[in-house]
Amino acid sequence: FQQLSAFEDIKLTVYYGSPKDGHRLWDVNFGSGYEYVLLPHIAIPGYPYKFNHTWWTELRRQRYDVVIASENELGCQIAFWASKAMNAPFIVWSEQINYDIIRDRREYTFLSCLNKILPFLGRKLSDIAFFPFHYGATYVKRHADACIAAGKKTEEHLRALGSKGPFFHHGSTIDTETFSARLQQQDIQATRQTLGIDNATVILSVSYLQK
């Protein structure tokens, strides 16, 4: 957002639907150098996304030239219909991909299957209760004027849903050249000895745990 707002011909305003999700325990710094608004929200029991009750009115009042919204969020669907009402182009920002969950058959014991029944029924009831929101998220992707995708896999996901594009890719990656240059300046063997892993095989995962 800071880099976008650095362009002289772009006046950028970012709307956040909430400070952060409940499962994210770290503090959030929204940064500086661009305009942003933290919208009031109402939490919907059982639904992961917030309802920003002032969002429609805010968009209609400001009448932006273009609206870009993050996929699946309820706010994205509100933004889509508001942009249609204003006759403004709407762009969906997506980072989702299609993937298969690989499971170990040995985990499916009789007892484990019993333990999975209630969570399974809960997910199905949630899918039925919030079907309009789920369908709305897919509808937005299919009818957006353009799509910003985090690479080819995300574009494949959008095309599979029926998105027509055009598609633009954004760099949801790390500047590997910067870190590679720093790495070349270090004595790797000395670092391994300092950490006590000079003869060990090391696997590093940079991520956060999600069930």
PyMOL commands that place a pseudoatom at each C-alpha (Angstrom):
pseudoatom trace, name=CA, resn=PHE, resi=1, chain=A, elem=C, hetatm=0, pos=[0.000, 0.000, 0.000]
pseudoatom trace, name=CA, resn=GLN, resi=2, chain=A, elem=C, hetatm=0, pos=[2.868, 2.362, 0.761]
pseudoatom trace, name=CA, resn=GLN, resi=3, chain=A, elem=C, hetatm=0, pos=[4.405, 1.641, -2.644]
pseudoatom trace, name=CA, resn=LEU, resi=4, chain=A, elem=C, hetatm=0, pos=[1.067, 2.123, -4.424]
pseudoatom trace, name=CA, resn=SER, resi=5, chain=A, elem=C, hetatm=0, pos=[0.450, 5.461, -2.744]
pseudoatom trace, name=CA, resn=ALA, resi=6, chain=A, elem=C, hetatm=0, pos=[3.938, 6.601, -3.776]
pseudoatom trace, name=CA, resn=PHE, resi=7, chain=A, elem=C, hetatm=0, pos=[2.698, 7.000, -7.381]
pseudoatom trace, name=CA, resn=GLU, resi=8, chain=A, elem=C, hetatm=0, pos=[1.802, 10.645, -7.936]
pseudoatom trace, name=CA, resn=ASP, resi=9, chain=A, elem=C, hetatm=0, pos=[-1.242, 9.818, -10.100]
pseudoatom trace, name=CA, resn=ILE, resi=10, chain=A, elem=C, hetatm=0, pos=[-2.793, 7.471, -7.504]
pseudoatom trace, name=CA, resn=LYS, resi=11, chain=A, elem=C, hetatm=0, pos=[-4.755, 8.682, -4.492]
pseudoatom trace, name=CA, resn=LEU, resi=12, chain=A, elem=C, hetatm=0, pos=[-5.103, 5.544, -2.426]
pseudoatom trace, name=CA, resn=THR, resi=13, chain=A, elem=C, hetatm=0, pos=[-7.449, 4.911, 0.496]
pseudoatom trace, name=CA, resn=VAL, resi=14, chain=A, elem=C, hetatm=0, pos=[-7.350, 1.496, 2.197]
pseudoatom trace, name=CA, resn=TYR, resi=15, chain=A, elem=C, hetatm=0, pos=[-10.319, 0.273, 4.236]
pseudoatom trace, name=CA, resn=TYR, resi=16, chain=A, elem=C, hetatm=0, pos=[-9.695, -2.357, 6.898]
pseudoatom trace, name=CA, resn=GLY, resi=17, chain=A, elem=C, hetatm=0, pos=[-12.691, -4.424, 7.984]
pseudoatom trace, name=CA, resn=SER, resi=18, chain=A, elem=C, hetatm=0, pos=[-11.226, -5.093, 11.432]
pseudoatom trace, name=CA, resn=PRO, resi=19, chain=A, elem=C, hetatm=0, pos=[-7.888, -4.634, 13.227]
pseudoatom trace, name=CA, resn=LYS, resi=20, chain=A, elem=C, hetatm=0, pos=[-7.082, -8.350, 12.880]
pseudoatom trace, name=CA, resn=ASP, resi=21, chain=A, elem=C, hetatm=0, pos=[-8.583, -11.827, 13.088]
pseudoatom trace, name=CA, resn=GLY, resi=22, chain=A, elem=C, hetatm=0, pos=[-8.961, -13.350, 16.527]
pseudoatom trace, name=CA, resn=HIS, resi=23, chain=A, elem=C, hetatm=0, pos=[-6.487, -16.188, 15.891]
pseudoatom trace, name=CA, resn=ARG, resi=24, chain=A, elem=C, hetatm=0, pos=[-3.680, -13.743, 15.006]
pseudoatom trace, name=CA, resn=LEU, resi=25, chain=A, elem=C, hetatm=0, pos=[-1.998, -13.057, 18.339]
pseudoatom trace, name=CA, resn=TRP, resi=26, chain=A, elem=C, hetatm=0, pos=[0.597, -10.550, 17.150]
pseudoatom trace, name=CA, resn=ASP, resi=27, chain=A, elem=C, hetatm=0, pos=[0.219, -6.775, 17.136]
pseudoatom trace, name=CA, resn=VAL, resi=28, chain=A, elem=C, hetatm=0, pos=[-0.706, -5.108, 13.842]
pseudoatom trace, name=CA, resn=ASN, resi=29, chain=A, elem=C, hetatm=0, pos=[1.052, -2.045, 12.460]
pseudoatom trace, name=CA, resn=PHE, resi=30, chain=A, elem=C, hetatm=0, pos=[-0.889, -0.514, 9.562]
pseudoatom trace, name=CA, resn=GLY, resi=31, chain=A, elem=C, hetatm=0, pos=[2.146, 1.468, 8.449]
pseudoatom trace, name=CA, resn=SER, resi=32, chain=A, elem=C, hetatm=0, pos=[2.293, 5.055, 7.242]
pseudoatom trace, name=CA, resn=GLY, resi=33, chain=A, elem=C, hetatm=0, pos=[2.480, 7.016, 4.020]
pseudoatom trace, name=CA, resn=TYR, resi=34, chain=A, elem=C, hetatm=0, pos=[-1.035, 6.193, 2.819]
pseudoatom trace, name=CA, resn=GLU, resi=35, chain=A, elem=C, hetatm=0, pos=[-4.592, 6.928, 3.893]
pseudoatom trace, name=CA, resn=TYR, resi=36, chain=A, elem=C, hetatm=0, pos=[-6.571, 4.225, 5.635]
pseudoatom trace, name=CA, resn=VAL, resi=37, chain=A, elem=C, hetatm=0, pos=[-9.861, 3.859, 7.487]
pseudoatom trace, name=CA, resn=LEU, resi=38, chain=A, elem=C, hetatm=0, pos=[-10.681, 1.222, 10.109]
pseudoatom trace, name=CA, resn=LEU, resi=39, chain=A, elem=C, hetatm=0, pos=[-14.350, 0.404, 9.579]
pseudoatom trace, name=CA, resn=PRO, resi=40, chain=A, elem=C, hetatm=0, pos=[-16.719, -0.473, 12.434]
pseudoatom trace, name=CA, resn=HIS, resi=41, chain=A, elem=C, hetatm=0, pos=[-17.858, -4.072, 12.218]
pseudoatom trace, name=CA, resn=ILE, resi=42, chain=A, elem=C, hetatm=0, pos=[-20.321, -6.607, 13.569]
pseudoatom trace, name=CA, resn=ALA, resi=43, chain=A, elem=C, hetatm=0, pos=[-19.155, -10.184, 14.130]
pseudoatom trace, name=CA, resn=ILE, resi=44, chain=A, elem=C, hetatm=0, pos=[-21.510, -12.840, 12.749]
pseudoatom trace, name=CA, resn=PRO, resi=45, chain=A, elem=C, hetatm=0, pos=[-21.536, -15.976, 14.984]
pseudoatom trace, name=CA, resn=GLY, resi=46, chain=A, elem=C, hetatm=0, pos=[-20.120, -18.954, 13.101]
pseudoatom trace, name=CA, resn=TYR, resi=47, chain=A, elem=C, hetatm=0, pos=[-18.987, -16.888, 10.109]
pseudoatom trace, name=CA, resn=PRO, resi=48, chain=A, elem=C, hetatm=0, pos=[-15.275, -16.012, 9.791]
pseudoatom trace, name=CA, resn=TYR, resi=49, chain=A, elem=C, hetatm=0, pos=[-15.706, -12.594, 8.147]
pseudoatom trace, name=CA, resn=LYS, resi=50, chain=A, elem=C, hetatm=0, pos=[-16.973, -9.364, 9.672]
pseudoatom trace, name=CA, resn=PHE, resi=51, chain=A, elem=C, hetatm=0, pos=[-20.006, -7.370, 8.567]
pseudoatom trace, name=CA, resn=ASN, resi=52, chain=A, elem=C, hetatm=0, pos=[-19.045, -3.728, 8.094]
pseudoatom trace, name=CA, resn=HIS, resi=53, chain=A, elem=C, hetatm=0, pos=[-22.410, -2.003, 8.322]
pseudoatom trace, name=CA, resn=THR, resi=54, chain=A, elem=C, hetatm=0, pos=[-21.128, 1.419, 7.150]
pseudoatom trace, name=CA, resn=TRP, resi=55, chain=A, elem=C, hetatm=0, pos=[-19.257, 0.062, 4.129]
pseudoatom trace, name=CA, resn=TRP, resi=56, chain=A, elem=C, hetatm=0, pos=[-21.954, 0.509, 1.461]
pseudoatom trace, name=CA, resn=THR, resi=57, chain=A, elem=C, hetatm=0, pos=[-22.683, 4.086, 2.519]
pseudoatom trace, name=CA, resn=GLU, resi=58, chain=A, elem=C, hetatm=0, pos=[-18.972, 4.956, 2.663]
pseudoatom trace, name=CA, resn=LEU, resi=59, chain=A, elem=C, hetatm=0, pos=[-18.313, 3.723, -0.867]
pseudoatom trace, name=CA, resn=ARG, resi=60, chain=A, elem=C, hetatm=0, pos=[-21.382, 5.445, -2.298]
pseudoatom trace, name=CA, resn=ARG, resi=61, chain=A, elem=C, hetatm=0, pos=[-20.403, 8.695, -0.562]
pseudoatom trace, name=CA, resn=GLN, resi=62, chain=A, elem=C, hetatm=0, pos=[-16.814, 8.687, -1.809]
pseudoatom trace, name=CA, resn=ARG, resi=63, chain=A, elem=C, hetatm=0, pos=[-17.592, 7.482, -5.370]
pseudoatom trace, name=CA, resn=TYR, resi=64, chain=A, elem=C, hetatm=0, pos=[-14.122, 6.177, -6.192]
pseudoatom trace, name=CA, resn=ASP, resi=65, chain=A, elem=C, hetatm=0, pos=[-12.913, 5.747, -9.776]
pseudoatom trace, name=CA, resn=VAL, resi=66, chain=A, elem=C, hetatm=0, pos=[-12.075, 2.094, -9.121]
pseudoatom trace, name=CA, resn=VAL, resi=67, chain=A, elem=C, hetatm=0, pos=[-12.627, -0.340, -6.241]
pseudoatom trace, name=CA, resn=ILE, resi=68, chain=A, elem=C, hetatm=0, pos=[-10.244, -3.215, -5.412]
pseudoatom trace, name=CA, resn=ALA, resi=69, chain=A, elem=C, hetatm=0, pos=[-11.391, -5.716, -2.784]
pseudoatom trace, name=CA, resn=SER, resi=70, chain=A, elem=C, hetatm=0, pos=[-9.925, -8.832, -1.178]
pseudoatom trace, name=CA, resn=GLU, resi=71, chain=A, elem=C, hetatm=0, pos=[-11.663, -12.089, -2.134]
pseudoatom trace, name=CA, resn=ASN, resi=72, chain=A, elem=C, hetatm=0, pos=[-14.235, -14.038, -0.064]
pseudoatom trace, name=CA, resn=GLU, resi=73, chain=A, elem=C, hetatm=0, pos=[-14.696, -11.298, 2.518]
pseudoatom trace, name=CA, resn=LEU, resi=74, chain=A, elem=C, hetatm=0, pos=[-18.278, -10.154, 3.054]
pseudoatom trace, name=CA, resn=GLY, resi=75, chain=A, elem=C, hetatm=0, pos=[-16.944, -6.642, 2.522]
pseudoatom trace, name=CA, resn=CYS, resi=76, chain=A, elem=C, hetatm=0, pos=[-15.747, -7.702, -0.933]
pseudoatom trace, name=CA, resn=GLN, resi=77, chain=A, elem=C, hetatm=0, pos=[-19.302, -8.617, -1.903]
pseudoatom trace, name=CA, resn=ILE, resi=78, chain=A, elem=C, hetatm=0, pos=[-20.662, -5.316, -0.582]
pseudoatom trace, name=CA, resn=ALA, resi=79, chain=A, elem=C, hetatm=0, pos=[-17.928, -3.472, -2.487]
pseudoatom trace, name=CA, resn=PHE, resi=80, chain=A, elem=C, hetatm=0, pos=[-18.810, -5.343, -5.683]
pseudoatom trace, name=CA, resn=TRP, resi=81, chain=A, elem=C, hetatm=0, pos=[-22.471, -4.311, -5.597]
pseudoatom trace, name=CA, resn=ALA, resi=82, chain=A, elem=C, hetatm=0, pos=[-21.591, -0.760, -4.551]
pseudoatom trace, name=CA, resn=SER, resi=83, chain=A, elem=C, hetatm=0, pos=[-19.216, -0.434, -7.508]
pseudoatom trace, name=CA, resn=LYS, resi=84, chain=A, elem=C, hetatm=0, pos=[-21.955, -1.679, -9.826]
pseudoatom trace, name=CA, resn=ALA, resi=85, chain=A, elem=C, hetatm=0, pos=[-24.340, 0.912, -8.397]
pseudoatom trace, name=CA, resn=MET, resi=86, chain=A, elem=C, hetatm=0, pos=[-21.702, 3.611, -9.019]
pseudoatom trace, name=CA, resn=ASN, resi=87, chain=A, elem=C, hetatm=0, pos=[-20.825, 2.211, -12.473]
pseudoatom trace, name=CA, resn=ALA, resi=88, chain=A, elem=C, hetatm=0, pos=[-17.171, 1.978, -11.342]
pseudoatom trace, name=CA, resn=PRO, resi=89, chain=A, elem=C, hetatm=0, pos=[-14.750, -0.822, -12.343]
pseudoatom trace, name=CA, resn=PHE, resi=90, chain=A, elem=C, hetatm=0, pos=[-14.364, -3.544, -9.740]
pseudoatom trace, name=CA, resn=ILE, resi=91, chain=A, elem=C, hetatm=0, pos=[-11.170, -5.590, -9.296]
pseudoatom trace, name=CA, resn=VAL, resi=92, chain=A, elem=C, hetatm=0, pos=[-10.950, -8.660, -7.061]
pseudoatom trace, name=CA, resn=TRP, resi=93, chain=A, elem=C, hetatm=0, pos=[-7.627, -9.342, -5.300]
pseudoatom trace, name=CA, resn=SER, resi=94, chain=A, elem=C, hetatm=0, pos=[-7.048, -13.091, -4.880]
pseudoatom trace, name=CA, resn=GLU, resi=95, chain=A, elem=C, hetatm=0, pos=[-4.402, -15.268, -3.246]
pseudoatom trace, name=CA, resn=GLN, resi=96, chain=A, elem=C, hetatm=0, pos=[-6.368, -18.528, -3.186]
pseudoatom trace, name=CA, resn=ILE, resi=97, chain=A, elem=C, hetatm=0, pos=[-5.316, -21.717, -4.997]
pseudoatom trace, name=CA, resn=ASN, resi=98, chain=A, elem=C, hetatm=0, pos=[-6.855, -25.132, -5.629]
pseudoatom trace, name=CA, resn=TYR, resi=99, chain=A, elem=C, hetatm=0, pos=[-5.193, -27.859, -3.586]
pseudoatom trace, name=CA, resn=ASP, resi=100, chain=A, elem=C, hetatm=0, pos=[-5.744, -31.439, -2.458]
pseudoatom trace, name=CA, resn=ILE, resi=101, chain=A, elem=C, hetatm=0, pos=[-5.467, -32.451, 1.187]
pseudoatom trace, name=CA, resn=ILE, resi=102, chain=A, elem=C, hetatm=0, pos=[-3.349, -35.602, 1.457]
pseudoatom trace, name=CA, resn=ARG, resi=103, chain=A, elem=C, hetatm=0, pos=[-4.368, -37.714, 4.434]
pseudoatom trace, name=CA, resn=ASP, resi=104, chain=A, elem=C, hetatm=0, pos=[-2.797, -40.767, 6.052]
pseudoatom trace, name=CA, resn=ARG, resi=105, chain=A, elem=C, hetatm=0, pos=[-5.341, -43.622, 6.045]
pseudoatom trace, name=CA, resn=ARG, resi=106, chain=A, elem=C, hetatm=0, pos=[-3.894, -44.845, 9.341]
pseudoatom trace, name=CA, resn=GLU, resi=107, chain=A, elem=C, hetatm=0, pos=[-5.449, -41.857, 11.119]
pseudoatom trace, name=CA, resn=TYR, resi=108, chain=A, elem=C, hetatm=0, pos=[-8.938, -43.153, 10.341]
pseudoatom trace, name=CA, resn=THR, resi=109, chain=A, elem=C, hetatm=0, pos=[-9.447, -45.452, 13.284]
pseudoatom trace, name=CA, resn=PHE, resi=110, chain=A, elem=C, hetatm=0, pos=[-12.940, -46.146, 14.633]
pseudoatom trace, name=CA, resn=LEU, resi=111, chain=A, elem=C, hetatm=0, pos=[-12.387, -43.811, 17.591]
pseudoatom trace, name=CA, resn=SER, resi=112, chain=A, elem=C, hetatm=0, pos=[-10.935, -41.016, 15.464]
pseudoatom trace, name=CA, resn=CYS, resi=113, chain=A, elem=C, hetatm=0, pos=[-13.886, -41.250, 13.069]
pseudoatom trace, name=CA, resn=LEU, resi=114, chain=A, elem=C, hetatm=0, pos=[-16.291, -40.897, 15.998]
pseudoatom trace, name=CA, resn=ASN, resi=115, chain=A, elem=C, hetatm=0, pos=[-14.395, -37.804, 17.131]
pseudoatom trace, name=CA, resn=LYS, resi=116, chain=A, elem=C, hetatm=0, pos=[-14.690, -36.311, 13.647]
pseudoatom trace, name=CA, resn=ILE, resi=117, chain=A, elem=C, hetatm=0, pos=[-18.473, -36.711, 13.321]
pseudoatom trace, name=CA, resn=LEU, resi=118, chain=A, elem=C, hetatm=0, pos=[-19.554, -33.636, 15.300]
pseudoatom trace, name=CA, resn=PRO, resi=119, chain=A, elem=C, hetatm=0, pos=[-16.989, -31.267, 13.708]
pseudoatom trace, name=CA, resn=PHE, resi=120, chain=A, elem=C, hetatm=0, pos=[-18.003, -32.624, 10.277]
pseudoatom trace, name=CA, resn=LEU, resi=121, chain=A, elem=C, hetatm=0, pos=[-21.710, -32.001, 10.946]
pseudoatom trace, name=CA, resn=GLY, resi=122, chain=A, elem=C, hetatm=0, pos=[-20.871, -28.544, 12.277]
pseudoatom trace, name=CA, resn=ARG, resi=123, chain=A, elem=C, hetatm=0, pos=[-19.040, -27.643, 9.053]
pseudoatom trace, name=CA, resn=LYS, resi=124, chain=A, elem=C, hetatm=0, pos=[-21.929, -28.911, 6.933]
pseudoatom trace, name=CA, resn=LEU, resi=125, chain=A, elem=C, hetatm=0, pos=[-24.477, -26.905, 8.932]
pseudoatom trace, name=CA, resn=SER, resi=126, chain=A, elem=C, hetatm=0, pos=[-22.267, -23.834, 8.557]
pseudoatom trace, name=CA, resn=ASP, resi=127, chain=A, elem=C, hetatm=0, pos=[-22.036, -24.394, 4.789]
pseudoatom trace, name=CA, resn=ILE, resi=128, chain=A, elem=C, hetatm=0, pos=[-25.836, -24.550, 4.571]
pseudoatom trace, name=CA, resn=ALA, resi=129, chain=A, elem=C, hetatm=0, pos=[-26.426, -21.546, 6.835]
pseudoatom trace, name=CA, resn=PHE, resi=130, chain=A, elem=C, hetatm=0, pos=[-23.933, -19.322, 5.032]
pseudoatom trace, name=CA, resn=PHE, resi=131, chain=A, elem=C, hetatm=0, pos=[-24.480, -20.616, 1.512]
pseudoatom trace, name=CA, resn=PRO, resi=132, chain=A, elem=C, hetatm=0, pos=[-25.572, -17.162, 0.210]
pseudoatom trace, name=CA, resn=PHE, resi=133, chain=A, elem=C, hetatm=0, pos=[-22.254, -15.666, 1.370]
pseudoatom trace, name=CA, resn=HIS, resi=134, chain=A, elem=C, hetatm=0, pos=[-20.209, -18.520, -0.123]
pseudoatom trace, name=CA, resn=TYR, resi=135, chain=A, elem=C, hetatm=0, pos=[-22.081, -18.291, -3.412]
pseudoatom trace, name=CA, resn=GLY, resi=136, chain=A, elem=C, hetatm=0, pos=[-21.729, -14.503, -3.358]
pseudoatom trace, name=CA, resn=ALA, resi=137, chain=A, elem=C, hetatm=0, pos=[-17.929, -14.802, -3.084]
pseudoatom trace, name=CA, resn=THR, resi=138, chain=A, elem=C, hetatm=0, pos=[-17.846, -17.073, -6.156]
pseudoatom trace, name=CA, resn=TYR, resi=139, chain=A, elem=C, hetatm=0, pos=[-20.229, -14.792, -8.050]
pseudoatom trace, name=CA, resn=VAL, resi=140, chain=A, elem=C, hetatm=0, pos=[-17.956, -11.801, -7.440]
pseudoatom trace, name=CA, resn=LYS, resi=141, chain=A, elem=C, hetatm=0, pos=[-14.923, -13.658, -8.820]
pseudoatom trace, name=CA, resn=ARG, resi=142, chain=A, elem=C, hetatm=0, pos=[-16.853, -14.652, -11.928]
pseudoatom trace, name=CA, resn=HIS, resi=143, chain=A, elem=C, hetatm=0, pos=[-18.106, -11.147, -12.669]
pseudoatom trace, name=CA, resn=ALA, resi=144, chain=A, elem=C, hetatm=0, pos=[-15.217, -8.914, -11.576]
pseudoatom trace, name=CA, resn=ASP, resi=145, chain=A, elem=C, hetatm=0, pos=[-13.979, -6.514, -14.251]
pseudoatom trace, name=CA, resn=ALA, resi=146, chain=A, elem=C, hetatm=0, pos=[-10.408, -7.691, -13.600]
pseudoatom trace, name=CA, resn=CYS, resi=147, chain=A, elem=C, hetatm=0, pos=[-8.506, -9.988, -11.259]
pseudoatom trace, name=CA, resn=ILE, resi=148, chain=A, elem=C, hetatm=0, pos=[-5.249, -9.463, -9.391]
pseudoatom trace, name=CA, resn=ALA, resi=149, chain=A, elem=C, hetatm=0, pos=[-3.789, -12.922, -8.749]
pseudoatom trace, name=CA, resn=ALA, resi=150, chain=A, elem=C, hetatm=0, pos=[-0.866, -14.110, -6.628]
pseudoatom trace, name=CA, resn=GLY, resi=151, chain=A, elem=C, hetatm=0, pos=[0.748, -16.001, -9.493]
pseudoatom trace, name=CA, resn=LYS, resi=152, chain=A, elem=C, hetatm=0, pos=[-0.306, -18.623, -12.035]
pseudoatom trace, name=CA, resn=LYS, resi=153, chain=A, elem=C, hetatm=0, pos=[-1.833, -21.048, -9.517]
pseudoatom trace, name=CA, resn=THR, resi=154, chain=A, elem=C, hetatm=0, pos=[-4.235, -18.374, -8.298]
pseudoatom trace, name=CA, resn=GLU, resi=155, chain=A, elem=C, hetatm=0, pos=[-5.131, -17.517, -11.885]
pseudoatom trace, name=CA, resn=GLU, resi=156, chain=A, elem=C, hetatm=0, pos=[-5.899, -21.210, -12.470]
pseudoatom trace, name=CA, resn=HIS, resi=157, chain=A, elem=C, hetatm=0, pos=[-8.173, -21.157, -9.400]
pseudoatom trace, name=CA, resn=LEU, resi=158, chain=A, elem=C, hetatm=0, pos=[-10.031, -18.088, -10.691]
pseudoatom trace, name=CA, resn=ARG, resi=159, chain=A, elem=C, hetatm=0, pos=[-10.404, -19.494, -14.205]
pseudoatom trace, name=CA, resn=ALA, resi=160, chain=A, elem=C, hetatm=0, pos=[-11.774, -22.757, -12.769]
pseudoatom trace, name=CA, resn=LEU, resi=161, chain=A, elem=C, hetatm=0, pos=[-14.501, -20.719, -11.032]
pseudoatom trace, name=CA, resn=GLY, resi=162, chain=A, elem=C, hetatm=0, pos=[-15.393, -18.995, -14.311]
pseudoatom trace, name=CA, resn=SER, resi=163, chain=A, elem=C, hetatm=0, pos=[-13.485, -15.718, -13.994]
pseudoatom trace, name=CA, resn=LYS, resi=164, chain=A, elem=C, hetatm=0, pos=[-13.026, -14.042, -17.361]
pseudoatom trace, name=CA, resn=GLY, resi=165, chain=A, elem=C, hetatm=0, pos=[-10.168, -11.719, -16.396]
pseudoatom trace, name=CA, resn=PRO, resi=166, chain=A, elem=C, hetatm=0, pos=[-8.140, -9.882, -17.493]
pseudoatom trace, name=CA, resn=PHE, resi=167, chain=A, elem=C, hetatm=0, pos=[-5.616, -11.249, -14.992]
pseudoatom trace, name=CA, resn=PHE, resi=168, chain=A, elem=C, hetatm=0, pos=[-2.723, -9.378, -13.436]
pseudoatom trace, name=CA, resn=HIS, resi=169, chain=A, elem=C, hetatm=0, pos=[-0.138, -11.029, -11.189]
pseudoatom trace, name=CA, resn=HIS, resi=170, chain=A, elem=C, hetatm=0, pos=[1.175, -9.413, -8.021]
pseudoatom trace, name=CA, resn=GLY, resi=171, chain=A, elem=C, hetatm=0, pos=[4.331, -10.415, -6.180]
pseudoatom trace, name=CA, resn=SER, resi=172, chain=A, elem=C, hetatm=0, pos=[3.236, -12.188, -3.015]
pseudoatom trace, name=CA, resn=THR, resi=173, chain=A, elem=C, hetatm=0, pos=[6.850, -13.201, -2.442]
pseudoatom trace, name=CA, resn=ILE, resi=174, chain=A, elem=C, hetatm=0, pos=[10.069, -12.346, -0.628]
pseudoatom trace, name=CA, resn=ASP, resi=175, chain=A, elem=C, hetatm=0, pos=[12.924, -10.377, -2.189]
pseudoatom trace, name=CA, resn=THR, resi=176, chain=A, elem=C, hetatm=0, pos=[15.209, -13.407, -2.413]
pseudoatom trace, name=CA, resn=GLU, resi=177, chain=A, elem=C, hetatm=0, pos=[18.032, -11.461, -4.088]
pseudoatom trace, name=CA, resn=THR, resi=178, chain=A, elem=C, hetatm=0, pos=[18.444, -9.243, -1.016]
pseudoatom trace, name=CA, resn=PHE, resi=179, chain=A, elem=C, hetatm=0, pos=[18.705, -12.212, 1.341]
pseudoatom trace, name=CA, resn=SER, resi=180, chain=A, elem=C, hetatm=0, pos=[20.938, -14.148, -1.053]
pseudoatom trace, name=CA, resn=ALA, resi=181, chain=A, elem=C, hetatm=0, pos=[23.375, -11.216, -1.105]
pseudoatom trace, name=CA, resn=ARG, resi=182, chain=A, elem=C, hetatm=0, pos=[23.481, -11.184, 2.705]
pseudoatom trace, name=CA, resn=LEU, resi=183, chain=A, elem=C, hetatm=0, pos=[23.993, -14.935, 2.737]
pseudoatom trace, name=CA, resn=GLN, resi=184, chain=A, elem=C, hetatm=0, pos=[27.041, -14.671, 0.483]
pseudoatom trace, name=CA, resn=GLN, resi=185, chain=A, elem=C, hetatm=0, pos=[28.680, -12.404, 3.069]
pseudoatom trace, name=CA, resn=GLN, resi=186, chain=A, elem=C, hetatm=0, pos=[28.346, -14.921, 5.905]
pseudoatom trace, name=CA, resn=ASP, resi=187, chain=A, elem=C, hetatm=0, pos=[30.582, -17.808, 6.899]
pseudoatom trace, name=CA, resn=ILE, resi=188, chain=A, elem=C, hetatm=0, pos=[27.985, -20.569, 6.790]
pseudoatom trace, name=CA, resn=GLN, resi=189, chain=A, elem=C, hetatm=0, pos=[30.164, -23.230, 8.438]
pseudoatom trace, name=CA, resn=ALA, resi=190, chain=A, elem=C, hetatm=0, pos=[31.034, -20.903, 11.320]
pseudoatom trace, name=CA, resn=THR, resi=191, chain=A, elem=C, hetatm=0, pos=[27.346, -20.120, 11.816]
pseudoatom trace, name=CA, resn=ARG, resi=192, chain=A, elem=C, hetatm=0, pos=[26.465, -23.830, 11.875]
pseudoatom trace, name=CA, resn=GLN, resi=193, chain=A, elem=C, hetatm=0, pos=[29.166, -24.481, 14.464]
pseudoatom trace, name=CA, resn=THR, resi=194, chain=A, elem=C, hetatm=0, pos=[27.958, -21.585, 16.620]
pseudoatom trace, name=CA, resn=LEU, resi=195, chain=A, elem=C, hetatm=0, pos=[24.424, -23.014, 16.596]
pseudoatom trace, name=CA, resn=GLY, resi=196, chain=A, elem=C, hetatm=0, pos=[25.669, -26.547, 17.230]
pseudoatom trace, name=CA, resn=ILE, resi=197, chain=A, elem=C, hetatm=0, pos=[24.254, -27.894, 13.966]
pseudoatom trace, name=CA, resn=ASP, resi=198, chain=A, elem=C, hetatm=0, pos=[27.461, -28.249, 11.959]
pseudoatom trace, name=CA, resn=ASN, resi=199, chain=A, elem=C, hetatm=0, pos=[26.810, -31.933, 11.137]
pseudoatom trace, name=CA, resn=ALA, resi=200, chain=A, elem=C, hetatm=0, pos=[22.992, -31.854, 11.166]
pseudoatom trace, name=CA, resn=THR, resi=201, chain=A, elem=C, hetatm=0, pos=[20.449, -31.738, 8.367]
pseudoatom trace, name=CA, resn=VAL, resi=202, chain=A, elem=C, hetatm=0, pos=[18.344, -28.608, 8.923]
pseudoatom trace, name=CA, resn=ILE, resi=203, chain=A, elem=C, hetatm=0, pos=[14.853, -27.983, 7.557]
pseudoatom trace, name=CA, resn=LEU, resi=204, chain=A, elem=C, hetatm=0, pos=[13.469, -24.471, 8.012]
pseudoatom trace, name=CA, resn=SER, resi=205, chain=A, elem=C, hetatm=0, pos=[9.762, -23.704, 7.729]
pseudoatom trace, name=CA, resn=VAL, resi=206, chain=A, elem=C, hetatm=0, pos=[8.658, -20.064, 7.726]
pseudoatom trace, name=CA, resn=SER, resi=207, chain=A, elem=C, hetatm=0, pos=[4.928, -20.167, 8.409]
pseudoatom trace, name=CA, resn=TYR, resi=208, chain=A, elem=C, hetatm=0, pos=[2.296, -20.167, 11.114]
pseudoatom trace, name=CA, resn=LEU, resi=209, chain=A, elem=C, hetatm=0, pos=[0.295, -23.146, 12.301]
pseudoatom trace, name=CA, resn=GLN, resi=210, chain=A, elem=C, hetatm=0, pos=[-3.309, -23.495, 11.212]
pseudoatom trace, name=CA, resn=LYS, resi=211, chain=A, elem=C, hetatm=0, pos=[-5.428, -26.521, 11.977]
for i in range(1, 211): cmd.bond("trace and resi %d" % i, "trace and resi %d" % (i + 1))
show_as sticks, trace
zoom trace
